[in-house]
Amino acid sequence: MPPQTIKQYGLWPSPVQPASLAQSLRLADVAWDADTLVWLEGRSGRGVLACAPPGQAPRDLTSTLSVRARVGYGGGDFGVGHGHVYFVTQKGRLWRQPLAGGAAKPITPQFGHMASPTLSPDGKWVMFVHTHEGTDGLAIVDAQGEQWPQKLAYGQDFYMHPCWQPNGAQIAWVSWNHPDMPWDHTMLKLATLRFNDHGLPTIAGVQTLIDKPDVAIQQPRFSPGRHDSSAGRYLAYISDESGWSNLYLYDLDSGEHRALTSAPAEIGRPCWAQGIRTYGFSPDGRRIYYLRSQGGFKQLWVYGLETGQSRAVASPLNEYTSLEQIAISPTDGSMAFIASSSATGGRIISYTPGSNSVQIHKRATTENIPAAGLSTPQPVEWTAAGEDGSEMSVHGLYYPPASEQFTGTGRPPAIISIHGGPTSQASARYNPRAQFFATRGYAYLEVNYRGSTGYGKTYMAALRGKWGILDVADAVGGAQYLVDAELADPGRLVIMGGSAGGYTVLKALIDHPGFFKAALCLYGVSNMFTLAADTHKFEERYLDSMLGPLPQASAIYHDRSPVFYADQIVDPIAVFQGEIDRVVPKAQAEAIVASLRRRNIPHEYHLYAGEGHGWRKQETIEEFYRTVEKFLKQYVIFA
């Protein structure tokens, strides 16, 4: 390798350019219909379905229709079976598309919003999650769209993860009610269907299999097969009863529940969206393959139902540090994933157990940058004081500055990145934002503050009632960790975050003025009262656990709302906001900007037309990164 050129940190010419970031695809989900693979791509503001029949080149299935489910935060955009894909459009309608070619046909009217279309084993019926005017439930329609859709299961606030028994006689799902979130407490339901000769199936009876306080269930799935004696006998699910999200199995014959895994690792994920899938049965029902997460790194494991043992799967998949949306072919057991690593952008891949290779079907990026030119995340920990004075570990992923051509002297500036949620996690997937900064000579720290998922339920629950306190302390603590380890310049620290992370940004500037040289706030929460009143149904009672119920906790809402203390912000800040954001409306940003403007605090405000809670359009993404780079040069690098 030729000697590296010394150049000031933050000014390195980078191969990660705003235009290339804007042109990257978003890979959202993947599924099998027999041996045909189907996946969903986000192309700028549109969702496009594509497929790869065996031995053929991939092709688009949809053209003018934009595929996007809009129940809560979305997800569960499509389902497949019997030679067709069933998908939801963003205007709220369910369509049927032949995989072999031909026009899409609507099978429901445009009415409310729907998600998770799930085809019955015989291909006659499509069950789906539906929401309209604040009422959620499960509905059903015939697969040809010849009958009017009918309600199937209603009466609770939220529904998720509907699934069919292989013989089509029973269904299962997860539901929950306000004020719980799906990681707080959910119920597992099992229903028997009634069939007649004239209409859609209806429910003959419902059992509540699990309803335990402070226990969250997700992803029920029946054991496969039709003719074997064990076909559909078992219902697998994920539960966090042990303090970690582990696999369980319910025997429909005996009524017995048993844990299959018990390791201090996470198999489930916080269900922010519909359609999350982290495990699946082999076609013969003898094994369950699952994605196990530890410290933000994910690996494929397998549990043998006959042996009762779990093990990591040694395979070419181990080159990836992130595997998402596992899908298993019902014919030959081939698996598909959305896969990535620090040096590899998102890919749609498939793998057959026992083989020595992985097939790549789609790449989200050009992958033109060699791995040596990108930063590799390292798990790091630092300590924080608990309420009782004891110390506990706080977790993060550290990306060092990276370049094949350049190096710097002294300590680099650092971006302290705060994830949203707050019940979420920064993981070791391909992170284009981290690479954008690291390849320019910034250190980059993803803070998995107390309250993040991925480290057990106790760690996640630590933020309850403490939002705006622990997350801020851990953001500052993470920055100080880098400084103390001589990995960052204490005079050039930048805090950055979006949504709940943007809230932490604002709160950190108020509580610790002068600690950060500058800040980047993306659609950040500033007013807890209006967040509780104006946000969408999914989150309208989220603050009951994070801060407390209203009106009893009104003093806490006031104390934790940055808008009432905005005049204490004195550090340079760039505020970015989507014009049509319905989660955090633009009024939240503009109240902060009004204070900054009135007091002549160095700031920028960028409102993006047609954007919601995050950027989708290519032109927005490119403009955002160009603006950020210019802002940091002015207020951090050259200041």
VEXDREN-2710 file (C-alpha; in Angstrom, 1 decimal):
% VEXDREN-2710
k/r/px/py/pz
1/MET/0.0/0.0/0.0
2/PRO/1.5/3.4/-0.9
3/PRO/2.1/5.9/1.9
4/GLN/-1.0/7.8/3.0
5/THR/-1.2/11.6/2.6
6/ILE/-1.7/13.6/5.7
7/LYS/-4.8/15.8/5.5
8/GLN/-7.0/17.5/8.1
9/TYR/-9.6/15.2/9.5
10/GLY/-13.1/16.1/8.2
11/LEU/-11.7/17.2/4.8
12/TRP/-10.7/13.9/3.3
13/PRO/-12.0/13.4/-0.3
14/SER/-14.4/10.5/0.1
15/PRO/-15.6/7.9/-2.3
16/VAL/-19.0/8.0/-0.5
17/GLN/-20.7/10.8/-2.4
18/PRO/-24.2/12.3/-1.8
19/ALA/-25.3/11.4/-5.3
20/SER/-24.4/7.7/-4.8
21/LEU/-26.2/7.6/-1.5
22/ALA/-29.3/9.1/-3.1
23/GLN/-29.3/6.5/-5.8
24/SER/-29.1/3.5/-3.5
25/LEU/-32.1/1.3/-3.2
26/ARG/-34.0/0.4/-0.1
27/LEU/-34.5/-3.3/0.2
28/ALA/-37.6/-3.9/2.4
29/ASP/-38.7/-7.5/2.3
30/VAL/-38.3/-10.8/0.6
31/ALA/-40.5/-14.0/0.2
32/TRP/-40.7/-17.3/-1.7
33/ASP/-43.5/-18.7/-3.8
34/ALA/-42.3/-22.2/-4.4
35/ASP/-38.9/-21.6/-6.0
36/THR/-39.6/-18.0/-7.3
37/LEU/-38.1/-15.2/-5.1
38/VAL/-40.0/-12.0/-4.7
39/TRP/-38.7/-8.8/-3.0
40/LEU/-39.6/-5.2/-2.5
41/GLU/-37.3/-2.3/-3.5
42/GLY/-37.7/1.4/-2.5
43/ARG/-36.7/3.5/-5.5
44/SER/-36.7/7.1/-4.4
45/GLY/-40.3/7.8/-3.5
46/ARG/-41.7/4.5/-4.9
47/GLY/-42.0/0.9/-3.8
48/VAL/-41.4/-1.6/-6.6
49/LEU/-41.9/-5.4/-6.5
50/ALA/-39.4/-7.6/-8.4
51/CYS/-39.0/-11.3/-8.8
52/ALA/-36.4/-13.9/-9.8
53/PRO/-37.9/-17.1/-11.3
54/PRO/-35.4/-20.0/-11.3
55/GLY/-33.0/-19.7/-14.2
56/GLN/-34.2/-16.3/-15.3
57/ALA/-33.0/-12.8/-14.9
58/PRO/-34.8/-10.6/-12.2
59/ARG/-37.6/-8.5/-13.5
60/ASP/-40.0/-5.9/-12.1
61/LEU/-43.5/-7.0/-11.3
62/THR/-45.1/-3.5/-10.7
63/SER/-44.6/-0.4/-12.7
64/THR/-47.0/2.5/-12.1
65/LEU/-48.4/1.3/-8.8
66/SER/-46.3/2.2/-5.7
67/VAL/-46.2/-0.7/-3.2
68/ARG/-46.4/0.6/0.4
69/ALA/-48.4/-0.4/3.4
70/ARG/-49.3/2.3/5.8
71/VAL/-50.6/0.7/9.0
72/GLY/-48.6/2.5/11.7
73/TYR/-45.0/2.7/10.5
74/GLY/-45.7/0.4/7.6
75/GLY/-44.3/-3.0/6.8
76/GLY/-46.1/-6.1/5.7
77/ASP/-46.4/-4.7/2.2
78/PHE/-46.9/-8.0/0.3
79/GLY/-47.5/-11.7/0.5
80/VAL/-47.1/-14.6/-2.0
81/GLY/-48.6/-17.9/-2.8
82/HIS/-50.1/-20.1/-5.6
83/GLY/-48.3/-18.2/-8.4
84/HIS/-49.4/-14.7/-7.3
85/VAL/-48.2/-11.8/-5.2
86/TYR/-50.7/-9.9/-3.1
87/PHE/-49.6/-6.3/-2.3
88/VAL/-50.8/-3.1/-0.8
89/THR/-50.5/0.3/-2.4
90/GLN/-49.9/3.5/-0.4
91/LYS/-53.4/4.8/-1.1
92/GLY/-54.9/1.8/0.7
93/ARG/-55.9/-1.0/-1.6
94/LEU/-55.0/-4.7/-2.0
95/TRP/-53.9/-6.0/-5.4
96/ARG/-53.3/-9.4/-6.9
97/GLN/-50.5/-9.8/-9.5
98/PRO/-49.5/-13.0/-11.4
99/LEU/-45.9/-13.9/-11.0
100/ALA/-45.8/-15.3/-14.5
101/GLY/-46.8/-12.0/-16.0
102/GLY/-50.0/-10.0/-16.6
103/ALA/-51.8/-7.0/-15.2
104/ALA/-52.4/-6.4/-11.5
105/LYS/-56.0/-6.6/-10.3
106/PRO/-57.5/-4.8/-7.3
107/ILE/-59.3/-7.3/-4.9
108/THR/-60.5/-4.7/-2.3
109/PRO/-61.9/-1.3/-2.6
110/GLN/-59.8/1.7/-1.5
111/PHE/-60.9/1.9/2.1
112/GLY/-58.6/2.7/5.1
113/HIS/-55.2/1.1/5.1
114/MET/-54.1/-2.5/5.2
115/ALA/-51.0/-4.6/5.8
116/SER/-49.7/-8.2/6.0
117/PRO/-51.8/-9.9/3.3
118/THR/-51.6/-13.6/4.1
119/LEU/-52.9/-16.2/1.7
120/SER/-54.7/-19.3/3.0
121/PRO/-53.0/-22.6/2.3
122/ASP/-55.5/-23.5/-0.4
123/GLY/-55.1/-20.1/-2.1
124/LYS/-58.8/-19.1/-1.7
125/TRP/-58.6/-16.4/0.9
126/VAL/-56.5/-13.5/1.9
127/MET/-56.4/-12.4/5.5
128/PHE/-54.9/-9.0/6.3
129/VAL/-54.5/-6.3/9.0
130/HIS/-56.9/-3.3/8.4
131/THR/-57.2/0.1/9.9
132/HIS/-59.8/2.8/9.3
133/GLU/-60.6/5.9/11.3
134/GLY/-58.8/4.7/14.4
135/THR/-60.2/1.1/14.4
136/ASP/-57.9/-1.8/13.7
137/GLY/-58.6/-5.5/13.1
138/LEU/-58.2/-8.5/10.9
139/ALA/-60.2/-8.7/7.7
140/ILE/-60.6/-11.2/5.0
141/VAL/-61.3/-11.2/1.2
142/ASP/-61.5/-13.9/-1.4
143/ALA/-58.3/-14.2/-3.4
144/GLN/-60.2/-13.3/-6.7
145/GLY/-61.7/-10.2/-5.3
146/GLU/-65.2/-11.2/-6.2
147/GLN/-66.7/-10.7/-2.8
148/TRP/-66.8/-7.6/-0.5
149/PRO/-64.1/-7.8/2.3
150/GLN/-65.4/-8.8/5.7
151/LYS/-64.3/-8.2/9.3
152/LEU/-62.7/-11.2/10.8
153/ALA/-61.4/-10.3/14.3
154/TYR/-61.9/-6.9/15.9
155/GLY/-62.2/-5.4/19.4
156/GLN/-58.6/-4.6/20.4
157/ASP/-56.5/-1.6/19.5
158/PHE/-53.8/-3.3/17.4
159/TYR/-53.3/-6.5/15.4
160/MET/-50.1/-8.0/14.0
161/HIS/-48.6/-11.2/12.6
162/PRO/-51.6/-13.1/11.3
163/CYS/-50.9/-16.6/10.1
164/TRP/-52.8/-19.7/8.9
165/GLN/-52.6/-23.3/10.1
166/PRO/-51.5/-25.6/7.2
167/ASN/-54.9/-27.2/6.9
168/GLY/-56.6/-23.8/6.9
169/ALA/-58.9/-24.6/9.8
170/GLN/-57.3/-22.2/12.4
171/ILE/-55.5/-18.9/12.4
172/ALA/-53.3/-17.1/15.0
173/TRP/-52.3/-13.5/15.6
174/VAL/-50.9/-11.1/18.1
175/SER/-52.9/-8.2/19.5
176/TRP/-52.6/-5.6/22.2
177/ASN/-54.3/-2.5/23.6
178/HIS/-53.4/1.0/24.7
179/PRO/-51.4/2.1/26.6
180/ASP/-49.0/-0.8/25.8
181/MET/-46.6/-0.8/23.0
182/PRO/-45.9/-4.2/21.2
183/TRP/-42.6/-4.6/23.2
184/ASP/-44.5/-4.0/26.6
185/HIS/-47.3/-6.5/26.5
186/THR/-49.1/-8.4/23.8
187/MET/-51.5/-11.3/23.6
188/LEU/-51.3/-14.5/21.5
189/LYS/-54.6/-15.5/20.0
190/LEU/-55.8/-18.7/18.3
191/ALA/-59.1/-19.0/16.4
192/THR/-61.0/-21.7/14.8
193/LEU/-62.7/-20.8/11.5
194/ARG/-66.2/-21.6/10.3
195/PHE/-66.8/-22.2/6.6
196/ASN/-70.0/-22.2/4.6
197/ASP/-70.9/-22.5/1.0
198/HIS/-71.9/-18.9/0.3
199/GLY/-69.5/-16.4/2.0
200/LEU/-66.2/-15.7/3.5
201/PRO/-64.9/-17.7/6.5
202/THR/-65.8/-16.4/9.9
203/ILE/-64.5/-17.1/13.4
204/ALA/-66.2/-19.8/15.3
205/GLY/-64.2/-19.4/18.5
206/VAL/-61.1/-17.7/19.9
207/GLN/-58.7/-18.8/22.6
208/THR/-56.2/-16.5/24.3
209/LEU/-53.1/-18.6/24.6
210/ILE/-50.9/-16.0/26.3
211/ASP/-51.8/-12.9/28.2
212/LYS/-49.2/-12.1/30.9
213/PRO/-48.4/-8.7/32.3
214/ASP/-45.2/-7.2/31.0
215/VAL/-44.7/-10.1/28.5
216/ALA/-44.5/-9.4/24.8
217/ILE/-45.2/-12.1/22.2
218/GLN/-44.4/-11.8/18.5
219/GLN/-44.3/-13.7/15.2
220/PRO/-46.6/-16.7/15.7
221/ARG/-46.1/-19.4/13.0
222/PHE/-47.5/-22.9/12.6
223/SER/-45.4/-25.9/11.9
224/PRO/-45.6/-26.7/8.2
225/GLY/-47.0/-29.6/6.2
226/ARG/-50.4/-31.0/5.4
227/HIS/-50.4/-34.7/5.7
228/ASP/-47.9/-35.5/8.4
229/SER/-49.3/-36.1/11.9
230/SER/-47.3/-33.1/13.2
231/ALA/-48.5/-30.7/10.4
232/GLY/-49.9/-27.6/12.1
233/ARG/-49.7/-29.3/15.5
234/TYR/-47.3/-26.7/16.8
235/LEU/-47.4/-23.0/17.0
236/ALA/-44.0/-21.4/17.4
237/TYR/-43.7/-17.8/18.7
238/ILE/-41.2/-15.5/20.3
239/SER/-41.6/-14.3/23.9
240/ASP/-39.5/-12.1/26.2
241/GLU/-40.7/-13.7/29.4
242/SER/-37.2/-14.7/30.3
243/GLY/-35.8/-11.2/29.9
244/TRP/-34.6/-12.0/26.4
245/SER/-36.6/-12.6/23.3
246/ASN/-36.4/-16.4/22.8
247/LEU/-38.2/-19.1/20.8
248/TYR/-41.1/-21.0/22.3
249/LEU/-43.4/-23.8/21.0
250/TYR/-47.1/-24.4/21.8
251/ASP/-48.5/-27.9/21.4
252/LEU/-52.1/-27.6/20.1
253/ASP/-52.9/-31.2/21.2
254/SER/-51.5/-31.1/24.8
255/GLY/-51.8/-27.3/25.4
256/GLU/-48.2/-27.3/26.6
257/HIS/-45.9/-24.3/26.2
258/ARG/-42.1/-24.8/26.2
259/ALA/-39.0/-22.7/25.7
260/LEU/-36.7/-23.8/22.9
261/THR/-33.9/-21.3/23.5
262/SER/-32.7/-19.6/26.6
263/ALA/-29.5/-17.8/25.7
264/PRO/-28.9/-14.1/26.7
265/ALA/-29.4/-13.0/23.1
266/GLU/-32.2/-11.5/21.1
267/ILE/-34.2/-13.4/18.4
268/GLY/-37.1/-11.0/18.2
269/ARG/-37.0/-7.3/17.3
270/PRO/-39.1/-4.4/18.6
271/CYS/-42.2/-4.5/16.4
272/TRP/-42.2/-1.0/15.1
273/ALA/-43.6/-2.3/11.8
274/GLN/-45.8/-5.1/10.5
275/GLY/-44.3/-8.1/8.8
276/ILE/-41.1/-8.5/10.9
277/ARG/-39.7/-12.0/10.4
278/THR/-36.7/-13.4/12.3
279/TYR/-37.2/-17.2/12.1
280/GLY/-38.8/-19.9/10.0
281/PHE/-39.4/-23.6/9.9
282/SER/-37.7/-26.0/7.5
283/PRO/-40.2/-27.5/5.0
284/ASP/-40.2/-30.8/6.9
285/GLY/-40.9/-29.0/10.2
286/ARG/-37.9/-30.6/11.9
287/ARG/-35.8/-27.5/12.3
288/ILE/-36.3/-23.8/13.1
289/TYR/-33.7/-21.4/11.6
290/TYR/-33.5/-18.1/13.4
291/LEU/-31.5/-14.9/13.4
292/ARG/-29.7/-14.4/16.7
293/SER/-28.5/-10.9/17.6
294/GLN/-25.7/-10.2/20.1
295/GLY/-24.2/-6.8/20.5
296/GLY/-25.7/-5.6/17.3
297/PHE/-24.3/-8.4/15.2
298/LYS/-26.7/-11.0/13.7
299/GLN/-26.0/-14.6/12.8
300/LEU/-28.0/-17.6/11.5
301/TRP/-28.7/-20.3/14.1
302/VAL/-30.7/-23.5/13.9
303/TYR/-32.7/-25.4/16.5
304/GLY/-33.4/-29.1/16.0
305/LEU/-36.8/-30.1/17.2
306/GLU/-35.8/-33.7/17.4
307/THR/-32.4/-33.1/19.1
308/GLY/-33.5/-30.2/21.3
309/GLN/-30.2/-28.4/20.5
310/SER/-29.3/-25.1/19.0
311/ARG/-26.1/-24.3/17.1
312/ALA/-24.7/-21.6/14.9
313/VAL/-24.9/-22.4/11.2
314/ALA/-21.4/-22.4/9.7
315/SER/-21.8/-21.1/6.2
316/PRO/-20.8/-18.4/3.7
317/LEU/-23.5/-16.3/5.4
318/ASN/-20.9/-15.5/8.2
319/GLU/-19.3/-12.8/6.0
320/TYR/-22.4/-10.7/6.7
321/THR/-22.9/-9.0/10.1
322/SER/-26.6/-8.3/9.5
323/LEU/-29.3/-10.7/8.2
324/GLU/-32.9/-9.6/8.0
325/GLN/-36.3/-10.9/7.0
326/ILE/-35.4/-14.6/6.7
327/ALA/-37.7/-16.4/4.2
328/ILE/-37.5/-20.2/3.7
329/SER/-38.7/-21.9/0.5
330/PRO/-41.5/-24.4/1.2
331/THR/-40.1/-26.6/-1.6
332/ASP/-36.4/-27.1/-1.1
333/GLY/-35.7/-25.2/2.1
334/SER/-33.6/-22.5/0.4
335/MET/-33.3/-19.4/2.5
336/ALA/-33.4/-15.8/1.5
337/PHE/-32.4/-12.7/3.4
338/ILE/-31.7/-9.0/3.2
339/ALA/-28.0/-9.1/4.1
340/SER/-25.2/-6.6/4.6
341/SER/-22.0/-5.9/6.5
342/SER/-20.0/-2.8/7.3
343/ALA/-18.3/-3.0/3.8
344/THR/-21.2/-4.5/1.9
345/GLY/-24.4/-2.7/1.1
346/GLY/-27.7/-4.3/1.3
347/ARG/-28.3/-7.4/-0.8
348/ILE/-31.1/-9.8/-1.6
349/ILE/-29.4/-13.2/-1.2
350/SER/-30.3/-16.8/-1.1
351/TYR/-28.6/-19.8/0.5
352/THR/-29.3/-23.5/0.5
353/PRO/-28.3/-25.2/3.8
354/GLY/-25.2/-27.4/3.3
355/SER/-24.0/-25.6/0.2
356/ASN/-20.8/-23.6/0.0
357/SER/-22.1/-20.5/-1.8
358/VAL/-24.6/-17.7/-1.6
359/GLN/-26.5/-16.4/-4.6
360/ILE/-26.8/-12.7/-4.9
361/HIS/-30.1/-11.5/-6.6
362/LYS/-30.0/-7.8/-6.0
363/ARG/-27.6/-5.1/-4.7
364/ALA/-28.8/-1.9/-3.1
365/THR/-25.5/-0.1/-3.9
366/THR/-22.9/-0.2/-6.7
367/GLU/-20.4/-1.7/-4.2
368/ASN/-17.6/0.1/-6.0
369/ILE/-15.7/1.0/-2.9
370/PRO/-13.2/-1.6/-1.6
371/ALA/-13.6/-2.8/1.9
372/ALA/-10.2/-1.3/2.8
373/GLY/-11.7/2.2/2.1
374/LEU/-14.6/1.8/4.5
375/SER/-14.8/1.8/8.3
376/THR/-15.5/-1.4/10.3
377/PRO/-17.7/-0.9/13.4
378/GLN/-16.3/-2.0/16.7
379/PRO/-18.6/-2.8/19.7
380/VAL/-17.6/-0.5/22.6
381/GLU/-18.8/-0.1/26.2
382/TRP/-18.6/2.6/28.8
383/THR/-20.0/2.9/32.3
384/ALA/-22.8/5.0/33.6
385/ALA/-24.1/5.5/37.1
386/GLY/-27.5/4.0/38.0
387/GLU/-30.1/5.5/40.4
388/ASP/-28.8/3.4/43.3
389/GLY/-25.2/4.5/42.6
390/SER/-24.1/1.3/41.0
391/GLU/-22.4/1.3/37.7
392/MET/-23.8/-0.3/34.5
393/SER/-22.4/-0.7/31.0
394/VAL/-23.7/1.4/28.1
395/HIS/-23.2/0.0/24.6
396/GLY/-22.3/1.5/21.3
397/LEU/-20.7/0.8/17.9
398/TYR/-17.6/2.9/17.1
399/TYR/-16.6/3.6/13.5
400/PRO/-13.0/4.9/13.2
401/PRO/-12.0/7.3/10.4
402/ALA/-11.2/5.2/7.3
403/SER/-9.4/5.9/4.1
404/GLU/-6.9/4.1/1.8
405/GLN/-5.3/7.4/0.8
406/PHE/-5.4/9.8/3.7
407/THR/-4.6/10.0/7.4
408/GLY/-4.7/12.8/9.9
409/THR/-2.8/14.1/12.8
410/GLY/-4.0/14.7/16.3
411/ARG/-7.6/13.6/17.1
412/PRO/-10.5/13.6/14.7
413/PRO/-13.8/15.3/15.1
414/ALA/-16.6/12.9/16.1
415/ILE/-20.2/12.5/15.2
416/ILE/-22.2/11.1/18.2
417/SER/-25.2/9.5/16.5
418/ILE/-28.5/8.9/18.5
419/HIS/-30.9/6.3/17.1
420/GLY/-34.7/6.9/17.0
421/GLY/-37.4/5.0/18.8
422/PRO/-36.3/5.4/21.5
423/THR/-37.0/1.6/21.7
424/SER/-34.7/0.6/18.9
425/GLN/-31.1/-0.3/18.3
426/ALA/-28.1/0.7/16.1
427/SER/-26.8/-2.6/14.6
428/ALA/-23.8/-3.7/12.6
429/ARG/-25.6/-3.5/9.2
430/TYR/-24.3/-1.5/6.3
431/ASN/-24.6/2.1/7.5
432/PRO/-24.2/4.6/4.7
433/ARG/-24.4/7.6/7.0
434/ALA/-21.6/6.3/9.2
435/GLN/-19.5/5.6/6.1
436/PHE/-20.2/9.1/4.8
437/PHE/-18.6/10.6/7.8
438/ALA/-15.9/8.1/8.6
439/THR/-14.5/8.3/5.1
440/ARG/-14.2/12.0/5.4
441/GLY/-12.1/11.7/8.6
442/TYR/-14.7/11.8/11.3
443/ALA/-15.0/9.3/14.2
444/TYR/-18.6/8.1/14.4
445/LEU/-20.2/6.6/17.4
446/GLU/-23.7/4.9/17.4
447/VAL/-25.0/5.2/20.9
448/ASN/-27.2/2.3/22.1
449/TYR/-28.2/4.2/25.2
450/ARG/-30.1/2.7/28.1
451/GLY/-33.6/2.0/26.7
452/SER/-32.2/0.4/23.5
453/THR/-33.1/-3.1/22.5
454/GLY/-30.7/-5.9/21.8
455/TYR/-29.3/-6.1/25.3
456/GLY/-32.2/-7.7/27.2
457/LYS/-35.5/-6.4/28.6
458/THR/-34.0/-4.9/31.8
459/TYR/-31.7/-2.7/29.7
460/MET/-34.7/-1.7/27.5
461/ALA/-36.9/-0.9/30.4
462/ALA/-34.4/1.3/32.1
463/LEU/-35.6/4.3/30.1
464/ARG/-39.2/4.0/31.3
465/GLY/-40.0/7.3/33.0
466/LYS/-36.4/8.4/32.3
467/TRP/-36.6/9.5/28.6
468/GLY/-34.7/12.8/28.3
469/ILE/-32.5/11.9/31.2
470/LEU/-30.7/8.6/30.6
471/ASP/-30.4/8.9/26.8
472/VAL/-28.9/12.4/27.2
473/ALA/-26.5/11.1/29.9
474/ASP/-25.4/8.2/27.7
475/ALA/-24.9/10.4/24.6
476/VAL/-22.6/12.7/26.6
477/GLY/-21.0/9.7/28.2
478/GLY/-20.3/8.1/24.9
479/ALA/-18.7/11.3/23.6
480/GLN/-16.6/11.5/26.8
481/TYR/-15.6/7.9/26.3
482/LEU/-14.2/8.7/22.9
483/VAL/-12.4/11.7/24.3
484/ASP/-10.9/9.8/27.2
485/ALA/-9.7/7.1/24.8
486/GLU/-8.1/9.7/22.7
487/LEU/-10.4/8.8/19.8
488/ALA/-12.0/12.2/19.4
489/ASP/-11.2/15.9/19.7
490/PRO/-13.0/17.3/22.7
491/GLY/-13.4/20.6/20.9
492/ARG/-15.1/19.1/17.8
493/LEU/-17.9/16.9/19.0
494/VAL/-21.1/16.8/17.0
495/ILE/-24.4/15.3/18.2
496/MET/-26.8/14.0/15.6
497/GLY/-30.2/12.2/15.6
498/GLY/-33.6/11.9/14.1
499/SER/-37.0/11.6/15.6
500/ALA/-36.5/10.4/19.2
501/GLY/-32.8/10.8/18.5
502/GLY/-33.5/14.4/17.5
503/TYR/-35.2/14.9/20.8
504/THR/-32.1/13.7/22.6
505/VAL/-30.1/16.2/20.5
506/LEU/-32.2/19.1/21.6
507/LYS/-32.2/18.0/25.2
508/ALA/-28.4/17.5/25.2
509/LEU/-27.9/21.1/23.9
510/ILE/-30.2/22.4/26.6
511/ASP/-28.7/20.4/29.5
512/HIS/-25.0/20.5/28.4
513/PRO/-24.4/23.9/26.6
514/GLY/-21.0/24.1/25.1
515/PHE/-20.2/20.4/25.3
516/PHE/-21.0/19.8/21.6
517/LYS/-19.5/22.1/19.0
518/ALA/-22.6/21.7/16.8
519/ALA/-25.7/19.6/16.3
520/LEU/-27.8/18.0/13.5
521/CYS/-31.4/17.5/14.4
522/LEU/-33.7/15.6/12.0
523/TYR/-37.4/15.8/12.6
524/GLY/-36.8/15.9/16.4
525/VAL/-39.5/15.9/19.0
526/SER/-39.6/19.2/20.9
527/ASN/-43.0/19.3/22.6
528/MET/-44.2/16.3/24.5
529/PHE/-47.7/17.6/24.9
530/THR/-48.3/18.0/21.2
531/LEU/-46.5/14.7/20.5
532/ALA/-49.1/13.0/22.7
533/ALA/-52.0/14.9/21.1
534/ASP/-51.0/14.9/17.4
535/THR/-49.0/11.8/16.6
536/HIS/-50.5/8.7/14.9
537/LYS/-52.4/6.0/16.7
538/PHE/-49.5/3.6/17.1
539/GLU/-47.6/6.0/19.3
540/GLU/-50.3/8.1/20.9
541/ARG/-49.9/6.3/24.3
542/TYR/-46.2/5.6/24.0
543/LEU/-45.4/8.4/26.4
544/ASP/-47.4/6.8/29.2
545/SER/-44.4/4.5/29.7
546/MET/-41.6/6.8/28.7
547/LEU/-42.8/9.8/30.8
548/GLY/-46.1/8.9/32.5
549/PRO/-49.8/9.2/31.8
550/LEU/-51.5/12.5/31.4
551/PRO/-52.6/14.6/33.2
552/GLN/-50.9/13.2/36.2
553/ALA/-47.4/13.6/34.6
554/SER/-48.0/17.0/33.1
555/ALA/-45.1/18.5/35.1
556/ILE/-42.7/15.9/33.7
557/TYR/-43.9/16.5/30.2
558/HIS/-43.2/20.2/30.6
559/ASP/-39.8/19.6/32.2
560/ARG/-38.7/17.2/29.4
561/SER/-40.0/19.3/26.5
562/PRO/-37.2/21.2/24.7
563/VAL/-39.6/23.8/23.4
564/PHE/-40.1/25.3/26.8
565/TYR/-36.3/25.6/27.2
566/ALA/-35.3/26.4/23.7
567/ASP/-33.8/29.8/24.7
568/GLN/-31.1/27.8/26.5
569/ILE/-29.8/26.4/23.2
570/VAL/-26.7/28.4/22.3
571/ASP/-24.7/26.0/20.1
572/PRO/-24.9/26.0/16.2
573/ILE/-27.6/23.6/15.0
574/ALA/-29.0/22.5/11.7
575/VAL/-32.6/21.5/11.8
576/PHE/-34.1/19.2/9.1
577/GLN/-37.8/18.5/8.7
578/GLY/-40.2/16.7/6.4
579/GLU/-43.1/18.9/5.3
580/ILE/-45.8/16.2/5.6
581/ASP/-44.4/14.3/8.6
582/ARG/-47.4/12.9/10.5
583/VAL/-45.3/11.4/13.3
584/VAL/-43.5/14.6/14.3
585/PRO/-45.3/17.5/12.5
586/LYS/-43.2/20.4/11.3
587/ALA/-44.6/22.7/14.0
588/GLN/-42.3/20.9/16.5
589/ALA/-39.2/21.9/14.5
590/GLU/-40.5/25.4/13.7
591/ALA/-41.0/26.2/17.4
592/ILE/-37.3/25.6/18.0
593/VAL/-36.3/27.5/14.9
594/ALA/-38.3/30.5/16.0
595/SER/-36.3/30.7/19.2
596/LEU/-33.0/30.3/17.4
597/ARG/-34.0/33.0/14.9
598/ARG/-35.1/35.4/17.5
599/ARG/-31.9/35.2/19.4
600/ASN/-29.6/35.1/16.4
601/ILE/-28.1/31.7/17.3
602/PRO/-26.2/30.2/14.4
603/HIS/-28.6/27.8/12.7
604/GLU/-30.1/26.5/9.5
605/TYR/-33.6/25.2/8.9
606/HIS/-34.3/22.9/5.9
607/LEU/-37.9/21.9/5.2
608/TYR/-38.3/19.2/2.5
609/ALA/-41.4/19.3/0.4
610/GLY/-43.3/16.0/0.1
611/GLU/-41.2/14.2/2.7
612/GLY/-42.5/12.6/5.8
613/HIS/-40.8/10.9/8.8
614/GLY/-37.5/10.3/7.0
615/TRP/-36.2/10.9/3.5
616/ARG/-37.3/8.8/0.5
617/LYS/-36.7/11.0/-2.6
618/GLN/-33.3/11.0/-4.3
619/GLU/-33.2/14.7/-4.6
620/THR/-33.8/15.1/-0.8
621/ILE/-31.2/12.6/0.2
622/GLU/-28.5/14.2/-2.0
623/GLU/-29.4/17.7/-0.9
624/PHE/-29.4/16.6/2.8
625/TYR/-25.8/15.2/2.7
626/ARG/-24.5/18.2/0.8
627/THR/-26.0/20.6/3.3
628/VAL/-24.7/18.6/6.3
629/GLU/-21.1/18.6/4.9
630/LYS/-21.2/22.3/4.2
631/PHE/-22.6/23.1/7.7
632/LEU/-20.0/21.0/9.5
633/LYS/-17.2/22.6/7.6
634/GLN/-18.4/26.0/8.6
635/TYR/-19.1/25.4/12.3
636/VAL/-16.8/22.5/13.2
637/ILE/-13.9/22.1/10.9
638/PHE/-13.0/25.7/10.1
639/ALA/-14.5/27.2/13.3
END
